Amino acid sequence: MASPSGTYSGSSSIHNSSEDNLQHIMDQRKRKRMISNRESARKSRIRKQKQMDDLLAQLNQLRTENYNLLTNMNVVTQLYLNIEAENSVLRAQMGELNHRLQALNDIINYMNCTENTVAEFDENDNIYAYNEQMINEEDFLNPWSLLHVNQPIMASPDIFMY
């Protein structure tokens, strides 16, 4: 019995030492894996933090760019409104000047038409006769008859500002 137990005890110690070695190797692998995992997690956190910092920097840059674009757009819009108001005033003035020019051309045409006719005056020199049509001098001097010629231009850029 001694032999079998002695043999058994000898093989048991070999078996225990190989189990201990195997356990020791597995523990070392576990530690290496834990260290590797910790290092990988640390690198991942660093990458995420760098990515977050880059995104925050890009956000700030885009906000600044957006603010500048909005400011420029407001300036351009204000300039556009000012020019549009000025154009409206100029269009109104052009219409008025065209109306005055037409009235003056009508007078010139009328006067040119009457140069070829004989003028007849009465004793007060107030009434003229052209082509058998009687025209009173007071009609030319009456401010209501030439209202379109003497009207001031009333358009102003202040009207169009809102």
C-alpha positions as CSV (number, residue, x, y, z in Angstrom):
1,M,0.0,0.0,0.0
2,A,2.8,2.2,0.6
3,S,3.9,1.9,-2.9
4,P,0.7,2.8,-4.5
5,S,0.1,5.7,-2.1
6,G,3.7,6.8,-2.5
7,T,3.4,6.7,-6.3
8,Y,0.0,8.3,-6.1
9,S,1.3,11.0,-3.8
10,G,4.3,11.6,-6.1
11,S,2.1,12.0,-9.1
12,S,-0.3,14.1,-7.1
13,S,2.4,16.6,-6.4
14,I,3.4,16.7,-10.0
15,H,-0.2,17.1,-10.9
16,N,-0.7,19.9,-8.3
17,S,2.5,21.7,-9.5
18,S,1.3,21.5,-13.2
19,E,-2.1,22.8,-12.1
20,D,-0.4,25.6,-10.2
21,N,1.8,26.4,-13.3
22,L,-1.3,26.4,-15.5
23,Q,-3.2,28.6,-13.0
24,H,-0.2,30.9,-12.8
25,I,0.0,31.1,-16.6
26,M,-3.8,31.8,-16.8
27,D,-3.5,34.5,-14.2
28,Q,-0.7,36.1,-16.1
29,R,-2.7,36.0,-19.3
30,K,-5.7,37.5,-17.4
31,R,-3.5,40.3,-16.0
32,K,-2.1,41.0,-19.5
33,R,-5.6,41.1,-21.0
34,M,-6.8,43.4,-18.1
35,I,-3.8,45.7,-18.7
36,S,-4.4,45.6,-22.4
37,N,-8.1,46.3,-22.0
38,R,-7.4,49.2,-19.6
39,E,-4.9,50.6,-22.0
40,S,-7.3,50.2,-24.9
41,A,-10.1,51.8,-22.9
42,R,-7.8,54.7,-21.9
43,K,-6.9,55.2,-25.6
44,S,-10.5,55.1,-26.6
45,R,-11.4,57.7,-23.9
46,I,-8.5,59.9,-25.2
47,R,-9.8,59.5,-28.8
48,K,-13.4,60.3,-27.8
49,Q,-12.2,63.4,-25.8
50,K,-10.1,64.6,-28.8
51,Q,-13.1,64.0,-31.1
52,M,-15.3,65.9,-28.7
53,D,-12.8,68.8,-28.5
54,D,-12.6,68.9,-32.3
55,L,-16.4,69.0,-32.6
56,L,-16.6,71.8,-30.0
57,A,-14.0,73.8,-31.9
58,Q,-15.9,73.2,-35.2
59,L,-19.1,74.2,-33.5
60,N,-17.6,77.5,-32.3
61,Q,-16.1,78.1,-35.7
62,L,-19.5,77.5,-37.4
63,R,-21.3,79.7,-34.9
64,T,-18.8,82.5,-35.6
65,E,-19.2,82.0,-39.3
66,N,-23.0,82.0,-39.0
67,Y,-22.9,85.2,-37.0
68,N,-20.7,86.9,-39.6
69,L,-23.0,85.7,-42.4
70,L,-26.1,87.0,-40.6
71,T,-24.4,90.3,-40.0
72,N,-23.4,90.6,-43.6
73,M,-26.9,89.6,-44.7
74,N,-28.5,92.3,-42.5
75,V,-26.1,94.9,-43.9
76,V,-26.8,93.9,-47.5
77,T,-30.6,93.8,-46.8
78,Q,-30.5,97.3,-45.3
79,L,-28.5,98.6,-48.3
80,Y,-31.0,96.9,-50.7
81,L,-33.9,98.5,-48.9
82,N,-32.2,101.9,-49.0
83,I,-31.5,101.5,-52.8
84,E,-35.1,100.3,-53.4
85,A,-36.4,103.4,-51.6
86,E,-34.1,105.6,-53.6
87,N,-35.2,103.9,-56.8
88,S,-38.9,104.5,-55.9
89,V,-38.2,108.2,-55.4
90,L,-36.3,108.4,-58.7
91,R,-39.1,106.6,-60.5
92,A,-41.6,109.1,-59.0
93,Q,-39.4,112.0,-60.0
94,M,-38.9,110.5,-63.5
95,G,-42.7,110.1,-63.9
96,E,-43.3,113.7,-62.8
97,L,-40.5,115.0,-65.1
98,N,-41.9,113.0,-68.0
99,H,-45.3,114.5,-67.3
100,R,-43.9,118.0,-67.2
101,L,-41.9,117.4,-70.4
102,Q,-45.1,116.2,-72.1
103,A,-46.9,119.3,-71.0
104,L,-44.1,121.5,-72.2
105,N,-44.0,119.6,-75.6
106,D,-47.8,120.1,-75.8
107,I,-47.4,123.8,-75.3
108,I,-44.5,124.0,-77.9
109,N,-46.6,122.0,-80.4
110,Y,-49.6,124.3,-79.8
111,M,-47.4,127.3,-80.2
112,N,-45.8,125.9,-83.4
113,C,-49.2,125.1,-84.7
114,T,-50.4,128.7,-84.1
115,E,-47.4,130.4,-85.7
116,N,-48.9,129.6,-89.1
117,T,-52.2,131.2,-88.3
118,V,-53.2,134.7,-88.0
119,A,-53.7,136.0,-84.5
120,E,-56.6,138.3,-83.6
121,F,-56.6,140.5,-80.5
122,D,-59.4,142.3,-79.0
123,E,-59.1,145.9,-77.7
124,N,-57.7,144.6,-74.3
125,D,-55.3,142.2,-76.0
126,N,-56.7,139.4,-73.8
127,I,-58.2,137.1,-76.3
128,Y,-56.4,135.4,-79.1
129,A,-58.0,133.6,-82.1
130,Y,-56.1,130.7,-83.7
131,N,-57.7,128.6,-86.4
132,E,-61.1,129.9,-85.5
133,Q,-60.6,128.8,-81.9
134,M,-60.8,131.3,-79.1
135,I,-58.2,131.0,-76.3
136,N,-58.2,133.3,-73.3
137,E,-54.8,134.5,-72.1
138,E,-56.1,134.1,-68.5
139,D,-56.3,130.4,-69.1
140,F,-52.5,130.3,-69.5
141,L,-52.0,132.4,-66.5
142,N,-54.5,130.5,-64.3
143,P,-52.5,128.3,-62.0
144,W,-55.3,125.7,-62.0
145,S,-55.1,125.2,-65.7
146,L,-51.4,124.3,-65.6
147,L,-51.5,122.4,-62.4
148,H,-49.6,119.5,-63.8
149,V,-46.7,121.7,-64.8
150,N,-46.2,123.5,-61.5
151,Q,-46.6,120.6,-59.1
152,P,-43.6,119.9,-56.9
153,I,-42.1,116.4,-56.7
154,M,-43.4,114.9,-53.4
155,A,-41.7,111.5,-53.2
156,S,-39.3,111.1,-50.4
157,P,-37.2,108.0,-49.2
158,D,-38.8,108.5,-45.8
159,I,-42.1,107.3,-47.2
160,F,-40.6,103.9,-48.1
161,M,-38.8,103.2,-44.8
162,Y,-40.6,100.7,-42.6
